[in-house]
């Protein structure tokens, strides 16, 4: 369920696509369907050359596409990385700042209760102002 919520929030819009690709054999005859690949996430989609429209996503397997098996997958989204680092960091910084505020409000102001040091410009209790 968490995966589906994250996909709704941070899914790839598939705006950067390759040109349509039709695999051909050595004789120059097409031997597969035409497809396009999203450059951001690496997902492959069927492509209709007559209507010039993207179709349904193709299953990820060695039979589809030009990448050989064992190649690395698409990179993680930078937004997900930023959130995975930023949210815990924000919580830690917030808790530190709130504990400092609580700690500072519990202690009385120490400067007002200290006696004046000799040579300071503030007059003492027995000195005239």
PEJO-V82419 format. One record per backbone hydrogen bond with DSSP energy under -1.0 kcal/mol. CO is the residue of the C=O (numbers start at 0). NH is the residue of the N-H. E is the energy in kcal/mol with one decimal. If there is no record, write none. Layout:
co={CO	CO}
nh={NH	NH}
e={E	E}
This chain:
co={0	1	2	3	4	5	6	15	20	22	24	28	33	34	35	36	37	42	43	44	45	47	47	52	55	67	76	77	78	79	80	81	82	84	85	86	87	88	89	90	91	92	93	94	95	96	97	98	99	100	101	102	116}
nh={4	5	6	7	8	9	10	38	34	30	27	24	46	20	44	17	41	37	57	35	54	51	52	47	45	70	80	81	82	83	84	85	86	88	89	90	91	92	93	94	95	96	97	98	99	100	101	102	103	104	105	106	119}
e={-1.9	-2.5	-2.2	-1.8	-1.8	-3.3	-1.1	-3.4	-2.5	-1.9	-1.5	-2.2	-2.3	-3.0	-2.9	-2.0	-1.8	-2.8	-2.8	-2.6	-3.7	-1.4	-1.1	-2.6	-2.4	-1.1	-1.8	-2.6	-2.5	-2.5	-1.5	-3.3	-2.1	-1.5	-2.6	-2.1	-2.3	-2.5	-2.4	-2.3	-2.2	-2.4	-2.3	-2.1	-1.9	-1.9	-2.1	-2.4	-2.5	-2.0	-1.3	-1.1	-1.7}
